[in-house]
Amino acid sequence: MSAEDALTKAEDLLARLETARARLEATDDPDQAIEVLQELAQLAKEVEAELQRARSAAEGDAAGA
């Protein structure tokens, strides 16, 4: 996966994160809030992983140049 692909996926995940955050703000149901918080935590982990992939790919490209 190229750095650009990883960054694109991270951007998509960030959009999903923003949507989930908006759902969290809109709910008064504690059970739903917990569910959304768990989703936010998972999405944040996925974003972090994609950013790490992008960084590794960029470093690999730089080393190969």
Buried (B, 14 or more C-beta within 10 A) or exposed (E): EEBEEBBBBBEEBBEBBEEBBEBBEEBEEEEEBEBBEEBBEBBBEBBEBBBEBBEEBBEEEEEEE
